[in-house]
């Protein structure tokens, strides 16, 4: 096990001022930027104690397709690059 720094501070004298100092209990890596709607959905799920996709806890890999719950009488716009929801569109 080793140490790592998170933050943009190479100066040791400022490590305590700018570097992240907390606990990280979950990490997700993407090869693209997430649309803000997806980030907000992930946050809401995490605040409810659920995983990012509101699926039951499991050691199995995530499914290739995730079902999205939509509010009644609404639609979503999909991000052209990622295919993820980018915004709700009230109907």
KOLGU-4560 file (N, C-alpha, C; in nm, 3 decimals, padded with zeros to 5 digits):
<recs>
<n_xx: 00.085 n_yy: -00.116 n_zz: 00.000 ca_xx: 00.000 ca_yy: 00.000 ca_zz: 00.000 c_xx: 00.090 c_yy: 00.123 c_zz: 00.000 mol: A seq: 1 type: UNK>
<n_xx: 00.047 n_yy: 00.226 n_zz: -00.070 ca_xx: 00.125 ca_yy: 00.349 ca_zz: -00.076 c_xx: 00.037 c_yy: 00.471 c_zz: -00.057 mol: A seq: 2 type: UNK>
<n_xx: 00.098 n_yy: 00.585 n_zz: -00.057 ca_xx: 00.025 ca_yy: 00.710 ca_zz: -00.042 c_xx: 00.000 c_yy: 00.773 c_zz: -00.178 mol: A seq: 3 type: UNK>
<n_xx: -00.105 n_yy: 00.849 n_zz: -00.186 ca_xx: -00.138 ca_yy: 00.922 ca_zz: -00.308 c_xx: -00.194 c_yy: 01.058 c_zz: -00.270 mol: A seq: 4 type: UNK>
<n_xx: -00.173 n_yy: 01.155 n_zz: -00.355 ca_xx: -00.230 ca_yy: 01.289 ca_zz: -00.334 c_xx: -00.331 c_yy: 01.316 c_zz: -00.442 mol: A seq: 5 type: UNK>
<n_xx: -00.442 n_yy: 01.376 n_zz: -00.403 ca_xx: -00.544 ca_yy: 01.419 ca_zz: -00.498 c_xx: -00.550 c_yy: 01.570 c_zz: -00.488 mol: A seq: 6 type: UNK>
<n_xx: -00.528 n_yy: 01.635 n_zz: -00.597 ca_xx: -00.527 ca_yy: 01.781 ca_zz: -00.599 c_xx: -00.416 c_yy: 01.829 c_zz: -00.691 mol: A seq: 7 type: UNK>
<n_xx: -00.414 n_yy: 01.956 n_zz: -00.717 ca_xx: -00.318 ca_yy: 02.012 ca_zz: -00.812 c_xx: -00.210 c_yy: 02.090 c_zz: -00.739 mol: A seq: 8 type: UNK>
<n_xx: -00.147 n_yy: 02.027 n_zz: -00.642 ca_xx: -00.052 ca_yy: 02.101 ca_zz: -00.561 c_xx: 00.079 c_yy: 02.025 c_zz: -00.544 mol: A seq: 9 type: UNK>
<n_xx: 00.180 n_yy: 02.055 n_zz: -00.623 ca_xx: 00.307 ca_yy: 01.985 ca_zz: -00.609 c_xx: 00.396 c_yy: 02.041 c_zz: -00.497 mol: A seq: 10 type: UNK>
<n_xx: 00.361 n_yy: 02.156 n_zz: -00.440 ca_xx: 00.445 ca_yy: 02.219 ca_zz: -00.338 c_xx: 00.414 c_yy: 02.161 c_zz: -00.200 mol: A seq: 11 type: UNK>
<n_xx: 00.510 n_yy: 02.094 n_zz: -00.141 ca_xx: 00.487 ca_yy: 02.028 ca_zz: -00.012 c_xx: 00.441 c_yy: 02.126 c_zz: 00.095 mol: A seq: 12 type: UNK>
<n_xx: 00.487 n_yy: 02.250 n_zz: 00.091 ca_xx: 00.449 ca_yy: 02.348 ca_zz: 00.192 c_xx: 00.299 c_yy: 02.381 c_zz: 00.188 mol: A seq: 13 type: UNK>
<n_xx: 00.232 n_yy: 02.351 n_zz: 00.074 ca_xx: 00.089 ca_yy: 02.383 ca_zz: 00.062 c_xx: 00.002 c_yy: 02.259 c_zz: 00.059 mol: A seq: 14 type: UNK>
<n_xx: 00.055 n_yy: 02.140 n_zz: 00.086 ca_xx: -00.025 ca_yy: 02.018 ca_zz: 00.078 c_xx: -00.148 c_yy: 02.024 c_zz: 00.166 mol: A seq: 15 type: UNK>
<n_xx: -00.135 n_yy: 02.075 n_zz: 00.287 ca_xx: -00.249 ca_yy: 02.077 ca_zz: 00.378 c_xx: -00.353 c_yy: 02.181 c_zz: 00.339 mol: A seq: 16 type: UNK>
<n_xx: -00.317 n_yy: 02.277 n_zz: 00.256 ca_xx: -00.411 ca_yy: 02.382 ca_zz: 00.218 c_xx: -00.497 c_yy: 02.344 c_zz: 00.098 mol: A seq: 17 type: UNK>
<n_xx: -00.441 n_yy: 02.272 n_zz: 00.001 ca_xx: -00.513 ca_yy: 02.250 ca_zz: -00.123 c_xx: -00.540 c_yy: 02.104 c_zz: -00.157 mol: A seq: 18 type: UNK>
<n_xx: -00.466 n_yy: 02.013 n_zz: -00.102 ca_xx: -00.486 ca_yy: 01.873 ca_zz: -00.137 c_xx: -00.613 c_yy: 01.819 c_zz: -00.070 mol: A seq: 19 type: UNK>
<n_xx: -00.676 n_yy: 01.721 n_zz: -00.133 ca_xx: -00.794 ca_yy: 01.656 ca_zz: -00.078 c_xx: -00.756 c_yy: 01.584 c_zz: 00.050 mol: A seq: 20 type: UNK>
<n_xx: -00.833 n_yy: 01.604 n_zz: 00.155 ca_xx: -00.808 ca_yy: 01.530 ca_zz: 00.279 c_xx: -00.941 c_yy: 01.479 c_zz: 00.331 mol: A seq: 21 type: UNK>
<n_xx: -00.973 n_yy: 01.359 n_zz: 00.295 ca_xx: -01.100 ca_yy: 01.300 ca_zz: 00.336 c_xx: -01.098 c_yy: 01.152 c_zz: 00.307 mol: A seq: 22 type: UNK>
<n_xx: -01.214 n_yy: 01.092 n_zz: 00.303 ca_xx: -01.227 ca_yy: 00.949 ca_zz: 00.277 c_xx: -01.303 c_yy: 00.931 c_zz: 00.147 mol: A seq: 23 type: UNK>
<n_xx: -01.252 n_yy: 00.846 n_zz: 00.063 ca_xx: -01.321 ca_yy: 00.810 ca_zz: -00.061 c_xx: -01.366 c_yy: 00.666 c_zz: -00.046 mol: A seq: 24 type: UNK>
<n_xx: -01.496 n_yy: 00.644 n_zz: -00.057 ca_xx: -01.545 ca_yy: 00.508 ca_zz: -00.039 c_xx: -01.594 c_yy: 00.443 c_zz: -00.169 mol: A seq: 25 type: UNK>
<n_xx: -01.595 n_yy: 00.519 n_zz: -00.277 ca_xx: -01.637 ca_yy: 00.463 ca_zz: -00.404 c_xx: -01.574 c_yy: 00.544 c_zz: -00.517 mol: A seq: 26 type: UNK>
<n_xx: -01.530 n_yy: 00.474 n_zz: -00.619 ca_xx: -01.468 ca_yy: 00.539 ca_zz: -00.734 c_xx: -01.528 c_yy: 00.481 c_zz: -00.861 mol: A seq: 27 type: UNK>
<n_xx: -01.555 n_yy: 00.565 n_zz: -00.957 ca_xx: -01.603 ca_yy: 00.520 ca_zz: -01.088 c_xx: -01.519 c_yy: 00.589 c_zz: -01.195 mol: A seq: 28 type: UNK>
<n_xx: -01.476 n_yy: 00.514 n_zz: -01.294 ca_xx: -01.397 ca_yy: 00.568 ca_zz: -01.404 c_xx: -01.479 c_yy: 00.561 c_zz: -01.533 mol: A seq: 29 type: UNK>
<n_xx: -01.478 n_yy: 00.668 n_zz: -01.607 ca_xx: -01.545 ca_yy: 00.675 ca_zz: -01.735 c_xx: -01.444 c_yy: 00.723 c_zz: -01.838 mol: A seq: 30 type: UNK>
<n_xx: -01.464 n_yy: 00.685 n_zz: -01.963 ca_xx: -01.375 ca_yy: 00.733 ca_zz: -02.068 c_xx: -01.438 c_yy: 00.850 c_zz: -02.144 mol: A seq: 31 type: UNK>
<n_xx: -01.530 n_yy: 00.920 n_zz: -02.075 ca_xx: -01.596 ca_yy: 01.037 ca_zz: -02.130 c_xx: -01.650 c_yy: 01.120 c_zz: -02.014 mol: A seq: 32 type: UNK>
<n_xx: -01.684 n_yy: 01.244 n_zz: -02.042 ca_xx: -01.743 ca_yy: 01.331 ca_zz: -01.940 c_xx: -01.891 c_yy: 01.297 c_zz: -01.925 mol: A seq: 33 type: UNK>
<n_xx: -01.937 n_yy: 01.284 n_zz: -01.801 ca_xx: -02.078 ca_yy: 01.255 ca_zz: -01.777 c_xx: -02.162 c_yy: 01.381 c_zz: -01.793 mol: A seq: 34 type: UNK>
<n_xx: -02.280 n_yy: 01.369 n_zz: -01.854 ca_xx: -02.373 ca_yy: 01.483 ca_zz: -01.858 c_xx: -02.416 c_yy: 01.518 c_zz: -01.716 mol: A seq: 35 type: UNK>
<n_xx: -02.449 n_yy: 01.644 n_zz: -01.692 ca_xx: -02.485 ca_yy: 01.688 ca_zz: -01.557 c_xx: -02.606 c_yy: 01.613 c_zz: -01.502 mol: A seq: 36 type: UNK>
<n_xx: -02.702 n_yy: 01.576 n_zz: -01.587 ca_xx: -02.818 ca_yy: 01.501 ca_zz: -01.540 c_xx: -02.774 c_yy: 01.367 c_zz: -01.481 mol: A seq: 37 type: UNK>
<n_xx: -02.680 n_yy: 01.299 n_zz: -01.545 ca_xx: -02.631 ca_yy: 01.171 ca_zz: -01.493 c_xx: -02.559 c_yy: 01.189 c_zz: -01.360 mol: A seq: 38 type: UNK>
<n_xx: -02.481 n_yy: 01.295 n_zz: -01.348 ca_xx: -02.411 ca_yy: 01.322 ca_zz: -01.222 c_xx: -02.513 c_yy: 01.347 c_zz: -01.111 mol: A seq: 39 type: UNK>
<n_xx: -02.616 n_yy: 01.426 n_zz: -01.140 ca_xx: -02.719 ca_yy: 01.452 ca_zz: -01.039 c_xx: -02.795 c_yy: 01.326 c_zz: -01.001 mol: A seq: 40 type: UNK>
<n_xx: -02.823 n_yy: 01.238 n_zz: -01.098 ca_xx: -02.890 ca_yy: 01.112 ca_zz: -01.067 c_xx: -02.801 c_yy: 01.024 c_zz: -00.979 mol: A seq: 41 type: UNK>
<n_xx: -02.671 n_yy: 01.018 n_zz: -01.010 ca_xx: -02.577 ca_yy: 00.941 ca_zz: -00.928 c_xx: -02.577 c_yy: 00.994 c_zz: -00.785 mol: A seq: 42 type: UNK>
<n_xx: -02.573 n_yy: 01.126 n_zz: -00.769 ca_xx: -02.571 ca_yy: 01.187 ca_zz: -00.636 c_xx: -02.699 c_yy: 01.153 c_zz: -00.559 mol: A seq: 43 type: UNK>
<n_xx: -02.814 n_yy: 01.166 n_zz: -00.624 ca_xx: -02.940 ca_yy: 01.135 ca_zz: -00.557 c_xx: -02.945 c_yy: 00.989 c_zz: -00.513 mol: A seq: 44 type: UNK>
<n_xx: -02.899 n_yy: 00.899 n_zz: -00.599 ca_xx: -02.897 ca_yy: 00.757 ca_zz: -00.563 c_xx: -02.802 c_yy: 00.733 c_zz: -00.446 mol: A seq: 45 type: UNK>
<n_xx: -02.685 n_yy: 00.793 n_zz: -00.448 ca_xx: -02.588 ca_yy: 00.775 ca_zz: -00.339 c_xx: -02.643 c_yy: 00.828 c_zz: -00.207 mol: A seq: 46 type: UNK>
<n_xx: -02.714 n_yy: 00.941 n_zz: -00.211 ca_xx: -02.772 ca_yy: 00.998 ca_zz: -00.089 c_xx: -02.880 c_yy: 00.907 c_zz: -00.031 mol: A seq: 47 type: UNK>
<n_xx: -02.941 n_yy: 00.823 n_zz: -00.114 ca_xx: -03.041 ca_yy: 00.726 ca_zz: -00.067 c_xx: -02.976 c_yy: 00.596 c_zz: -00.023 mol: A seq: 48 type: UNK>
<n_xx: -02.842 n_yy: 00.588 n_zz: -00.031 ca_xx: -02.773 ca_yy: 00.465 ca_zz: 00.007 c_xx: -02.772 c_yy: 00.361 c_zz: -00.102 mol: A seq: 49 type: UNK>
<n_xx: -02.802 n_yy: 00.401 n_zz: -00.225 ca_xx: -02.804 ca_yy: 00.309 ca_zz: -00.338 c_xx: -02.677 c_yy: 00.327 c_zz: -00.419 mol: A seq: 50 type: UNK>
<n_xx: -02.652 n_yy: 00.231 n_zz: -00.510 ca_xx: -02.538 ca_yy: 00.252 ca_zz: -00.599 c_xx: -02.575 c_yy: 00.355 c_zz: -00.705 mol: A seq: 51 type: UNK>
<n_xx: -02.480 n_yy: 00.390 n_zz: -00.790 ca_xx: -02.501 ca_yy: 00.498 ca_zz: -00.887 c_xx: -02.624 c_yy: 00.475 c_zz: -00.975 mol: A seq: 52 type: UNK>
<n_xx: -02.655 n_yy: 00.349 n_zz: -01.004 ca_xx: -02.760 ca_yy: 00.320 ca_zz: -01.100 c_xx: -02.888 c_yy: 00.271 c_zz: -01.033 mol: A seq: 53 type: UNK>
<n_xx: -02.897 n_yy: 00.286 n_zz: -00.900 ca_xx: -03.015 ca_yy: 00.248 ca_zz: -00.822 c_xx: -03.045 c_yy: 00.099 c_zz: -00.837 mol: A seq: 54 type: UNK>
<n_xx: -02.940 n_yy: 00.019 n_zz: -00.847 ca_xx: -02.955 ca_yy: -00.126 ca_zz: -00.855 c_xx: -02.922 c_yy: -00.187 c_zz: -00.720 mol: A seq: 55 type: UNK>
<n_xx: -02.974 n_yy: -00.307 n_zz: -00.691 ca_xx: -02.940 ca_yy: -00.372 ca_zz: -00.565 c_xx: -02.789 c_yy: -00.400 c_zz: -00.557 mol: A seq: 56 type: UNK>
<n_xx: -02.730 n_yy: -00.394 n_zz: -00.436 ca_xx: -02.587 ca_yy: -00.423 ca_zz: -00.423 c_xx: -02.555 c_yy: -00.563 c_zz: -00.476 mol: A seq: 57 type: UNK>
<n_xx: -02.446 n_yy: -00.574 n_zz: -00.547 ca_xx: -02.408 ca_yy: -00.703 ca_zz: -00.606 c_xx: -02.260 c_yy: -00.700 c_zz: -00.643 mol: A seq: 58 type: UNK>
<n_xx: -02.197 n_yy: -00.815 n_zz: -00.635 ca_xx: -02.058 ca_yy: -00.828 ca_zz: -00.680 c_xx: -02.052 c_yy: -00.856 c_zz: -00.829 mol: A seq: 59 type: UNK>
<n_xx: -02.167 n_yy: -00.878 n_zz: -00.891 ca_xx: -02.171 ca_yy: -00.905 ca_zz: -01.035 c_xx: -02.144 c_yy: -00.777 c_zz: -01.113 mol: A seq: 60 type: UNK>
<n_xx: -02.090 n_yy: -00.789 n_zz: -01.233 ca_xx: -02.069 ca_yy: -00.669 ca_zz: -01.316 c_xx: -02.204 c_yy: -00.603 c_zz: -01.347 mol: A seq: 61 type: UNK>
<n_xx: -02.200 n_yy: -00.473 n_zz: -01.372 ca_xx: -02.322 ca_yy: -00.401 ca_zz: -01.410 c_xx: -02.374 c_yy: -00.455 c_zz: -01.542 mol: A seq: 62 type: UNK>
<n_xx: -02.505 n_yy: -00.452 n_zz: -01.562 ca_xx: -02.559 ca_yy: -00.495 ca_zz: -01.691 c_xx: -02.515 c_yy: -00.400 c_zz: -01.802 mol: A seq: 63 type: UNK>
<n_xx: -02.515 n_yy: -00.449 n_zz: -01.925 ca_xx: -02.474 ca_yy: -00.365 ca_zz: -02.038 c_xx: -02.575 c_yy: -00.254 c_zz: -02.064 mol: A seq: 64 type: UNK>
<n_xx: -02.702 n_yy: -00.275 n_zz: -02.030 ca_xx: -02.806 ca_yy: -00.174 ca_zz: -02.049 c_xx: -02.874 c_yy: -00.149 c_zz: -01.915 mol: A seq: 65 type: UNK>
<n_xx: -02.890 n_yy: -00.023 n_zz: -01.881 ca_xx: -02.955 ca_yy: 00.015 ca_zz: -01.757 c_xx: -03.092 c_yy: 00.073 c_zz: -01.790 mol: A seq: 66 type: UNK>
<n_xx: -03.197 n_yy: 00.031 n_zz: -01.719 ca_xx: -03.330 ca_yy: 00.088 ca_zz: -01.739 c_xx: -03.339 c_yy: 00.217 c_zz: -01.660 mol: A seq: 67 type: UNK>
<n_xx: -03.393 n_yy: 00.320 n_zz: -01.722 ca_xx: -03.408 ca_yy: 00.450 ca_zz: -01.658 c_xx: -03.553 c_yy: 00.473 c_zz: -01.620 mol: A seq: 68 type: UNK>
<n_xx: -03.574 n_yy: 00.525 n_zz: -01.501 ca_xx: -03.709 ca_yy: 00.563 ca_zz: -01.460 c_xx: -03.732 c_yy: 00.708 c_zz: -01.499 mol: A seq: 69 type: UNK>
<n_xx: -03.842 n_yy: 00.734 n_zz: -01.565 ca_xx: -03.876 ca_yy: 00.871 ca_zz: -01.605 c_xx: -04.000 c_yy: 00.917 c_zz: -01.531 mol: A seq: 70 type: UNK>
<n_xx: -04.001 n_yy: 01.045 n_zz: -01.494 ca_xx: -04.126 ca_yy: 01.098 ca_zz: -01.438 c_xx: -04.236 c_yy: 01.091 c_zz: -01.544 mol: A seq: 71 type: UNK>
<n_xx: -04.361 n_yy: 01.078 n_zz: -01.498 ca_xx: -04.473 ca_yy: 01.073 ca_zz: -01.592 c_xx: -04.477 c_yy: 01.199 c_zz: -01.677 mol: A seq: 72 type: UNK>
<n_xx: -04.521 n_yy: 01.184 n_zz: -01.798 ca_xx: -04.540 ca_yy: 01.296 ca_zz: -01.892 c_xx: -04.409 c_yy: 01.373 c_zz: -01.914 mol: A seq: 73 type: UNK>
<n_xx: -04.301 n_yy: 01.300 n_zz: -01.933 ca_xx: -04.174 ca_yy: 01.366 ca_zz: -01.961 c_xx: -04.098 c_yy: 01.283 c_zz: -02.063 mol: A seq: 74 type: UNK>
<n_xx: -03.996 n_yy: 01.342 n_zz: -02.115 ca_xx: -03.907 ca_yy: 01.276 ca_zz: -02.209 c_xx: -03.765 c_yy: 01.314 c_zz: -02.168 mol: A seq: 75 type: UNK>
<n_xx: -03.668 n_yy: 01.246 n_zz: -02.225 ca_xx: -03.530 ca_yy: 01.282 ca_zz: -02.198 c_xx: -03.457 c_yy: 01.306 c_zz: -02.329 mol: A seq: 76 type: UNK>
<n_xx: -03.361 n_yy: 01.393 n_zz: -02.323 ca_xx: -03.271 ca_yy: 01.415 ca_zz: -02.436 c_xx: -03.145 c_yy: 01.334 c_zz: -02.406 mol: A seq: 77 type: UNK>
<n_xx: -03.095 n_yy: 01.262 n_zz: -02.505 ca_xx: -02.975 ca_yy: 01.182 ca_zz: -02.487 c_xx: -02.853 c_yy: 01.257 c_zz: -02.536 mol: A seq: 78 type: UNK>
<n_xx: -02.744 n_yy: 01.244 n_zz: -02.462 ca_xx: -02.618 ca_yy: 01.304 ca_zz: -02.502 c_xx: -02.569 c_yy: 01.234 c_zz: -02.629 mol: A seq: 79 type: UNK>
<n_xx: -02.533 n_yy: 01.311 n_zz: -02.731 ca_xx: -02.494 ca_yy: 01.252 ca_zz: -02.860 c_xx: -02.366 c_yy: 01.170 c_zz: -02.851 mol: A seq: 80 type: UNK>
<n_xx: -02.276 n_yy: 01.207 n_zz: -02.762 ca_xx: -02.149 ca_yy: 01.136 ca_zz: -02.751 c_xx: -02.161 c_yy: 01.008 c_zz: -02.669 mol: A seq: 81 type: UNK>
<n_xx: -02.230 n_yy: 01.015 n_zz: -02.555 ca_xx: -02.232 ca_yy: 00.902 ca_zz: -02.462 c_xx: -02.358 c_yy: 00.818 c_zz: -02.468 mol: A seq: 82 type: UNK>
<n_xx: -02.468 n_yy: 00.874 n_zz: -02.518 ca_xx: -02.596 ca_yy: 00.804 ca_zz: -02.516 c_xx: -02.664 c_yy: 00.810 c_zz: -02.380 mol: A seq: 83 type: UNK>
<n_xx: -02.606 n_yy: 00.883 n_zz: -02.285 ca_xx: -02.665 ca_yy: 00.897 ca_zz: -02.152 c_xx: -02.764 c_yy: 01.012 c_zz: -02.151 mol: A seq: 84 type: UNK>
<n_xx: -02.860 n_yy: 01.009 n_zz: -02.058 ca_xx: -02.956 ca_yy: 01.119 ca_zz: -02.049 c_xx: -02.885 c_yy: 01.251 c_zz: -02.018 mol: A seq: 85 type: UNK>
<n_xx: -02.919 n_yy: 01.354 n_zz: -02.092 ca_xx: -02.855 ca_yy: 01.484 ca_zz: -02.066 c_xx: -02.952 c_yy: 01.585 c_zz: -02.006 mol: A seq: 86 type: UNK>
<n_xx: -03.085 n_yy: 01.569 n_zz: -02.032 ca_xx: -03.182 ca_yy: 01.658 ca_zz: -01.967 c_xx: -03.322 c_yy: 01.600 c_zz: -01.979 mol: A seq: 87 type: UNK>
<n_xx: -03.406 n_yy: 01.634 n_zz: -01.877 ca_xx: -03.548 ca_yy: 01.600 ca_zz: -01.882 c_xx: -03.620 c_yy: 01.707 c_zz: -01.964 mol: A seq: 88 type: UNK>
<n_xx: -03.716 n_yy: 01.664 n_zz: -02.043 ca_xx: -03.795 ca_yy: 01.757 ca_zz: -02.123 c_xx: -03.941 c_yy: 01.738 c_zz: -02.082 mol: A seq: 89 type: UNK>
<n_xx: -03.998 n_yy: 01.836 n_zz: -02.007 ca_xx: -04.139 ca_yy: 01.822 ca_zz: -01.968 c_xx: -04.228 c_yy: 01.819 c_zz: -02.091 mol: A seq: 90 type: UNK>
<n_xx: -04.333 n_yy: 01.740 n_zz: -02.086 ca_xx: -04.426 ca_yy: 01.727 ca_zz: -02.200 c_xx: -04.554 c_yy: 01.800 c_zz: -02.172 mol: A seq: 91 type: UNK>
</recs>
